[in-house]
Amino acid sequence: MSKTLQAHLALLIVNLIYGANFSIAKEVMPAYVQPFAFVVMRVSGALILFWIIGTFFINEKLDKKDLPRIALLAACGVACNQLLFLKGLSLTSPINASIIMISNPIVVLLIAEVVLKEKISISKIIGIGFGVVGAAIMLLYNKNFSFGSETISGDLMILINSISWACYVVLVKPLMKKYNTFTIIKWVFLFGFIYVLPFGYKEFTQISWATMPAQVWRDIMFVVIGTTFFAYVLNTYALRALSPAVVSVYIYLQPFFASLIAIYYYHNDMLDLRKITSAVLIVFGVYLVSQPFAKAKR
């Protein structure tokens, strides 16, 4: 299997995880764990895993001149991304958050053009357009969709989170040519933990561990190990072979995956023509965004 195909497979897995995360994280917050406390749990748990693997199996040194970029990546990809996402999700609905995240590939495309000098080709624009339409078809017919004054603060936080994640995806790309994936992420999460601890420490000490149901513990483990550890590793790994625009456009598959999960586990939905049409448009959009990079490789 080629590295490019492995990267696409990694992104499919990542966005399947993210598709489930919207609803799973919402089950934990704020009933059992406050948003900032949940961020501390996510970052500290993943930090331990990253450093165990990065230290004992990789053992690669980081050049000190790269520390400022690592610190910036931690601010964008860990602190702002997670604090604003979980806090915003606690104040809005999963469907609102999904719709707002449609903006992410567009922001990535613009930042990559400025920072990495990646050309904004017609195929990329059309591909992202197909992705937007496909995701919108999936999301806008959802009965839980409702922008309004009650959700505006949460919606705004999700939007800023989307922009901060776009910055991370673009800025981490140059380091992928220099270091192993775990070398980068273990340092990013170390700085990230330092950033988020002051925000979440008080809420973390207020968690009622003894009264937490087993299902909530399983949800927390999914978010820490799946959404944080595996998703960050696979996303960063994919950036070795693919452009930031390609990595980001996969976000449009999240609503489709979330719907499939609801069909399989909760039997409260069904696979219909709208969902199939949405998936076809999104996959075609991913293909178009991938094309310029694939040709450049050849």
N, C-alpha and C positions, 0 to 999 in steps of 0.2 A: 504494500500500500504506500503510495507516494506521500510526502510530507504535506502537500497541499490538500489531499483527500483526508488525511488524518486531522488537519486543522479544521476542515469543514465538519467532520464528524464530532470533533471536540465542541464546536459551536452549537451543533444540534443538541448535544447533551446539556451544555450550559443553559441554553434557553428553555429546555424542558424543565430543568431545575428552577429557573426563574419564573416560568409559567406557574409552577406549583407554589412558589414562595409568596405570591401576593396574598393568597387566601390563608396559607399556613401561618405566616407571621401575624396576620390579623387575628387569628384565633388566640395567640399568646398575649397580644397587646390590646388595650391596656389593662385587661381584666386581671392578669397574673403578673405581668412584668411591664414596667413603664418603658417607653421607647429608648431613652438614653441608657438605662440599665441594660436593656437588650443589646444595645450596641457594644457596651463593655463586655458582655458575655460573648458576643460574636467575635470581637477583635481579639480578646485574650485567649479564647479557646483555639481559634485558628493560628494565633501567634505561636502558641506552644507547639502545634503540629508543624508549622513552617520551620521553626528553629530546630526541632528534632531532626527533620529530614535534611534541611539545609546545612546543618553542622556535622552530622554523623555520616551522611551519604554523599554530599556534594563537596563541602569544605572548600569553597571558593572565596577568595578575599575580594573585598570591595575597594575600589580605588577611592581615596578620600575626596578627590575632586568631583566625584559623582554624588557626594552626600547632599549638596543643595538640591539637585534634581530629585533625589530620593525623598527628601523632606517635602518638596512640592507635590510629588506624586502621592505621598501619604495624606497630605491635606486634601487633594482633589479626589483620590480614589478610595480613601478610607474614612477620614473624618467628615468632610462635607457630604460625601456620597451616602454614608450610612446614617449619620446623625439626622440629616434632612429627610432621607427616604423613610426611615422608621417613624420619626416624629410626624412627618407629613402623612404617612399611611394611617397613623392613629387618628388623624383629624379629617381624613377624607375616606372615600370608598376605594376598594381594589380596582374597580372598573375606571374610575376617574384617573387613578394613578397610571393604569395601563394606557389610557388615551394620551395623557400628557407625555409619556415616555416615547411616543411616536416622534417627538421632536429630536430625539437623540442622534439618529444618523445624519440628519440635516446639519446639526451643530458640528458633528464630527467632520463632515465633508468640508465645512468652512474653515475649521481650525486646522485641519490637515493641509489645506491649500496654503494657509499662511505660514504654518510652522515647518511642515515637511515638504512644501512646494509640490504637493501632489496635484496634478491637473484635474480640474472639475470637468470631466468629459460628459458628452451628451448621454452616453449609455449609463453613467452613474446617476445623472439627474433623472432620466426616465426610469431606471431601476428603483430608485428611492420613491419615485412617484407611484409606481406599481405597488411597492410595499406599503405606502401610506394608504392607498385606496383599499388594499386587501385588509389591512388592520382595521381601518375605519368601518368597513363592511361588517367585520366581526364584532366590533365594539359598540358602534352607535345604535344598534338595535337591541342592546342589552337593557333590560328593564331597570337595572340598578344604576344606570347612567344619570347623573344629576349634578351639573356644575351649579354653584349658587353661593350665596353669602355664608352659608353654614360650613362650606368646605373650602372657602377661598384661601385661608391661611395654609391649610394642608396642601391644596393644589399648587400654591406658589412654592412651597418647600420642595415638592416633587419636581417642579420645573427647574429649580436651581440645582437640585440633585442630578437631573439629567444633563445639565451643562457641565457640572463638575466631573461627572463620569466621562463625558466626551473629552474633556481636557486630559484625563488620565489615560484614556485609550490612545490618544495621539502622542502624548509626551513620553509614554513608556516605550514606544516603538524603537527609538534609537538605542536604548539600553539592551534590547533583545539581541543585537548583533555582538554584544560584548560579554554578556553574562548568562549563566544558567537561569532558568525560570525561578527556581527556588531561592537563588541568591538575591534576586531583585525583590521578590515578594516578602522574604523574611525581614529585610530591612525596611521595606515600605510599611509592614505591619508593626514593626517596633516603634517607628516614629508615629504611626497612626494610633497606637495604644497610648502613647504619651499625650497625644492631642485629645483623645476622647475621654480619658479617665476623669479629668476635672468636671466634665459635663455629666457623666453618668454615675460617679461614685456615690452621691447621696441617694439616688434612686436605687442603686444596686444594694445598698445596706438595708433598704426597706422591703426587699423581696421576702414574702412568706414562703420559705422553702418547704416547710412541713405540710402545708395545705395544698400544694401544687399537685394536680392529678397526673397520672401516668401518661395520659395522652398529651398533655402540655409538655412534659419532659421529652417525649418523642418529637414533638414539633420543634422544640428548642434544639435538639440534637440535629435535626434535619437542617435547620437554618445555620447552625455553627459549622457542621461538617460538609453539608451539601452546598448550600447557597454561598457560604463564605470560603471554606477551604478549597473544595473541588472546583467551584465556579471561577475563582480567581486564578487558580493554576491553569485551568483549561483555556480561559480567556487570554491570559498572557502567553501561553504556549501557542495559541492560534495566530497571534500577532507575529510570530516568527516567519510564517509562510504567507500570511494574508495582509492586505492593507487595512488600516483602521476603518475605512469606509465599509469594507466587506464585513469586518467583525461586527460593526455597529448595526448593519442592516438586518442582521439575524434577529434583532430585538422584535421585529414585526411578527415573528413566529410565536412569541410568548402568549398572546391571546388565544391563538389556535391550540397550542399545547394545553393551556389552562382549561379550555373547553373540553378537550379530549379526556383530561384527568377527571373533570366533573362527570362526564358520561360514564367512564369506567368505574370510578369509585362510588359516586353518589347517585348515579342513575337519575339525575334531575335535569338531564339535557339529552339532546339527540343529534346525531350527525345528519345534517341536512344540506341542501344545495348551497345555501348561503355560506356555510363553513367550508365546503369543498371549493367553492369559487374563491373565497378568501385565501385559502391555502395555495391554490394554483397561482393567483396573482402575486402572493408574497414570494413563493419559490422562484417564479419568473423574474421578479425584482432582484432577488439575491443573485441569480444567474447573470443578469445584465450588469450589476455593480461589480461582479467578479471578473468580467471579461477583459477590461483594459489591463488589469494586473496580470492575468494569465498570459495575455499576448506578450507583455513586456518580459515575462519570465522566459517564454520560448525564444 
